[in-house]
């Protein structure tokens, strides 16, 4: 039985899927968070943009936030709900 050859760094196997061919998606950018470094729980107007009328938090695939921004957003919304700033 022959052994499979494996690339040491994996660069050869990934090279055909480079950004040139459009395999990897571009970095997500939310239209609401442009120019904002940290999401603050006191900014209730910004938080309302990420919550429909039912009060649920909008998912990443719809809002366009990155994973880090979504975690910050979740934490800020929970804090604002606790203080009664948003519903």
N, C-alpha and C positions, 0 to 999 in steps of 0.2 A: 504494500500500500504506500502510495506516494504521500509525502508531507506537503501541506500547502505552504506557499511562500507568503510571508506577511511583511508588510512594509514596517520598518522600524518606527518611523515617526507618524506614519499614516498620511504623509503629505501627498504621496502619489495617488492614493485612493480618493482623497478629497479634492484633488486639483481639478477634476472635471466638473465638480460642483461648486466652483468658485462664484463669486459675486458677478463675474462677467456674464454668466449664463442665466442669472436671475433665480438661482435656486434658493439662496438665503433671502429672507424678507428684510426689508429696510427697518431701521430702528423705529420703534413706535413713538409717536409724538402726539400728545393730546392737544387739541386746539384750545382747551380751557386753561392749560397749565403753561402756556408760553411765557417765559420770563420769570417764572416762579420757581425758586430753589426748594423751599420747604413749605409744605402744606400746613397751615395753622388752623386749629380748631375754632379760633375766634372769628375767622373769616366765613361767616355763615352764608353769605351770598355765593361764594365759590363752592361751598359744600353742596348747596342746593342744586347746582348745575349737574352734579353727579348722582342725584337722587330723584327718581320720578315721584309722582304724587303719592304713590303707595308708601314711600319712605324707604324703599330698599336701596342698597348700594348698587350702582350700575356696574356690570361686569367689564373686565378689561377689554374684551373683544369688541365691545360697543363703545366704550369711552375712549379707547386708544391710549390708555396709560401704560407705562412700563410696570414690571412687577414691583419694583421699589416704590414707585409713585402710588401704586394701588395699595400697598401695605401702609404707607403714610396716610393715604386717604381714608382707609378703613379705621385706623387709629384715631384720626381727627374727627371722623363722623361719630364714632362711639363716645368720645369725650364730649363732643358738642351735644349729643343726645342726653348724656348724663347730667349736663348742666342746664338742659332745657333750651338750648339755642336753636336746635332744629328738631323736627319730628321724625 
